[in-house]
């Protein structure tokens, strides 16, 4: 008897054809990219957002570009920043479809610093940290980046339960994972970290409904949040240069992983976090725009020598520079670190820690 390998074919394993997909924030940026990707692969996509004209334009442009056998985009004006608005949005969606196979929480809010200075500017740093953020910045961003994800997901449960393979995909951010001293705001990092932990909480709570919840942390992709949608803001243009990829992400590179999570190929994934950043998290302690050797002229490495390393001392172009992220404004003393390491090893072997 011959083997049947058809289930491994890409056209079967990764298909999203005929799935009903809801994408909040689907009118612009990464949301629009995901809308295009799902629709061209045969899914019926409901996109939501606050600006009805933007949604109508996005839906019209994508639908006009789709081949005959593709899916379709349906615009629904809606806000995720309040429980009442989410209820109204869900009611509108329920008039279009009675089932949702994939919910993508992509709506997000970024409020930039109101006041800025160099990250090592001791004279002005406290002023930036105090005056650069107002209470409403945390409140407004939490409403969208955390509360909105929660209430949208819960409101969609009745529609998701009618799917044979329901999944929620939260679009978080690399800011939720990396300690970026430039190129991001504290409010974004804090609220997206909340988004990421909420993913785990929802994955746990929705087990009885057989609804899986996963997250994707995009790195730097051109969008209205990172620039004008086509060109990155200057600090991010410099930031991508020191990532292993050396560039911003392309639309297809964020669409692929999110398509996978919404297809049979991702059906065994629950509470998973996919980092799609060109390797930037590897060097997330590398804020930009400080002097460095010629091979990386616009990078600033926060030096953390390995406490158990017996390698040669740090290279001269590192060791002569103060590391402003260290408590004592200098590089770690390996003899001091080795004492701490010996203490930890001794006590861990004795079972006292």
N, C-alpha and C positions, 0 to 999 in steps of 0.2 A: 504494500500500500504506500503510495507516494505521500510525502509530507505536504501539508497545507500551510503555506507561509504567507497567505494573503493578509493575515492580521498584522504582520510586520511591515507591510507596505506603507510608505509615508502617506499615501492618499487615504488610507484607512486609519492609521495610528494617530495622525495629527489633524484629521478633518474636524472642522467646526460647521460644516454645511448643515443648514436648517436649524441650527441652534438659535434660541432667542437670547440676546445679550443686552444688558443694560449698562451703559457707561456714563457715570456722572462726570461732569466736566469734559464731555466728549466733543465739545465744539472747537477747542483750541489745543495747541501744544501736544503733549504726549497723548492726551485723550483723543484728539483728532487722528493722530497716527494709529492708535488702536482701533478706532472706528473704521478707518480705511482698511486695515489689515483683516479685521473680522468680516466686514461686508464683502470685500473682494473674494474672500474664501467661502462665501455662501451663507453667512450668518445674517439673521435679521437683527439689526442693531437699533436700540432706542437710546438716543443721546439726550442728556439733560444738562441744564445750565441756567444761570440767571438771565442771560441776555438772549432773548428770543430771536432777534435779528441775526446774531452770530450763529445760532443753531440752525436757523433756516438756510443761511448761506452755506454752512458746512454740509448739511444734508443734501442740498441742491447740487453742489459741486461734486460731491462724492457719488451720488446717485447717477449723475450725468456721465461720470467716468467709468462706471461699472459695466462689465460685459453682460451679455444677455442672461447667462446662467449664474450670475452672482446673487448676493443677498440684497438688502435694502436698508436704508437709514431712515429712522423716524425721529423727528425732533420733538422734544417735550420740554417746555420751559418749566423750570423748577429750582428750588433753593434747598440746600441741605443744612443750612445754618440754624434751623430751628425745628423742633419736633412737629409743630403745626404745618410748616412748609413741606416737610418730608411726607407727612400724611397726604397732603394735597397732591404732591408729585406722584406718589404711589398710586393714588386713585386715577390719575391721568394715564399712567402706564398700564394699569389694569384694563383700561378701555381699549388698549391696542393689542395686548396679549394676556392670556390667562396663565402663562407659564414663563418662568425665567430660568434658563439653564446656567448662565454665567452673569454674575454681578461684578462689575469692575468699579470700585470706589476710587475714582481718579480726581475728583474735584479737590482742589487744594488752594490754600491761601498763604501768601508770603507778604509780610509787611517789613520793608527794609529798615535798617537803622535810621533814626531821625537825626542822629549826630554821629559823626565818624572821626576816627583818628587812627594813626598807626598802632598796631597791636602791642608794641613795646614802648609806647609813649607814656611813660610814668606820670607825666604832668597832666595829661588830658584823659587818661584811660578811665578813671573813675567817673568823670563827667560823661563820657560816652556811654558807659554801662548804666548810669543813672538816668541821664536825660535822653539817651538814644532810644529808650523803650518806655512806653506808657502802659498803664494797666490794660487799656482797651486793646493793645496789640496782642497781649497774651489771650485775652478773652475772645477777640474776634477770630484769631487763628485756631484756638482750641475748638470753637464752635464748628468750624469747617473741617479741620484736620483730624479731630478726634470725635467730637459729638456727632458730626454729620455722618461719619463712617458707621458709628454705632447705630444711630436711629435709622439710617437708610437700610442697613443690613437687616435689622429686626423687622422693619416694615415690609421687607420683601420676602420674609419667610413663607407666607402662604403661597406666593408665586414660585419660589424656589422649591418648595416641597413637591410641586407637581412635575418637576424634572426628574428624569431617571438618573441623572448624574450632576447634581447641583454643586456649584462651587462659587465662592466669593474670592475675589482677588483685590487686595488692597495695594494701591500704589503709594508706597511710603517714600523714603528718600535716603540717600547715602548720609545725609545730615543726621539721621537717627542713629547711625553707627560710628561715624568718625568724629574725632575731636578737632574739627576744622577751625583754626583761629582766624582764617580769612575766607572770603568767598561765600559765607553763609551767616545767618543770624542765629542768635541764641534761641529766639522764639521759634524759629523753624526747627532747629535741632530738638528742642524740648517737645514740641507738639508732634513732630514726626516720630520721635521715640515713643510717645504715647500711642500713636497710631500703630506702631510695630508691636507693642505689648498688647494692645487691644486685639490685634490679630490672633495672638495666642489665647487670650481670654475667650474670644468668640469661637475659635476652633474647639475649645474645650466645652463651652456651653451649648454649642449647636450639634454635638454628637448625637443626641436623641433624634434629631431631624435628618441625620445622614447628610448634613451640609458641611462640606469641607471649606476651610478658610486658609488662604495662603497670602503671602506678601511679596512684593517686588520692590527692591530699593534701587532706583535708577541713579546712575552717576550724572554726569553733565551732558544733557541733550539740549539742542536749541529749542527754546520755547519762550512764551511771554514771561516766564518766571526767571529765565536765565539771560534774557536780553530782549531783543525785539522779535524773537521767533525765528530769526535767520542768523543774526550775528550775536555772538556772546558778549556780555558785558566784559570790560577789560580785565578785571581781576580773575574772571573765570577763563578767559582766553589764555591767561598765563598759567592758571591752575592745571589745565588739561595738558600743558606741555611737559609737566613733570610726572604725569601718570605713565604707566608702562605703554599704553596705547599711543600716547602722545597727541591725542586729538579728542574732540567731542564725539559722542556716539551718533550713529546714523539712525534714521527712523526704523529701518528694518531690524536693527540690532536690539531694540526694545520690544518691537512687535513680536519677534520670534519667541522669546521666553514666555510672553503673556499668552500668545496663541497656544503654546504647549500646555500651559496650566489649564486652559479652557477646553482642551481636547482629551481624548482617551489616553494620550501619552502621559498626561499629568494626573491621571485618576487615582494613583496610589499616594499622592502627595497631600499631606494635611499638616497645617502649622509649619509649612516650609517658608523659608525666606531666600529669595533669589537676589543676589547682588549683581547688577548689570552695570558695571562702571568702568570697563576697560582696565581694571586692576588698580583704580585710584585708591581703594581702601587699603591696599598694601602699603601705600605711602601716605596714609591719611594724617600722619603726624608731620606732614611736609607742607605747611602753608607756604605761600609764594611771595615773590617780590622782595627778597633779601639777597644780598650778595652770596655767591657760592662759586665753586670752580667753573672753569670755562665749559665743561661738559654739560652742566646744568646751571646756566647763568642766573636764572630767576627763581631759584628754589631756596628753601631754608629748612634744613633737616634738624629735627629735635633729637639730639644725640642721646642714645640710650645703650651704652656698651653692655654686652652680655655679662651678667654677674659671674658666670662660670667659664668665661672665655680665657684661653691662654694664648690668644693670638697677639700679633704685634700691636703696639700702641696705635691710637687713632692717627690717621693721616694728618700731616701738618696743617692742611687747609681746613681741617675740622678742629684739631686740638687747640689751635691758637685763638679760636673764636669762642666767646662766651655763649652758653646756651641759655636763653632767657626763660626757657620752660622749666629749668632745674631750680630747685628750692634755693640753693646756695649760689645761683648764677654762674655755675661752672659745671664741668663734666663730672660724672659720677666717679668717685674714688674707688677703684677696684678693690683695694684692701679693705675699705669700709664695707663695701658690698659683700665681699667674701665672708666677713664676720657674720653679717646678717644671714647669708646663705647657709653657713655652717650651723648657726642657731636653729634655723628652720629645719634643716636636715636632721639634726640631733633630736629635736622635739617631735618631729613627725614620725621618726622611727620608734620613739618611746610611746607614741600614741597619745601624747598630751595635747597635740593640736591636730 
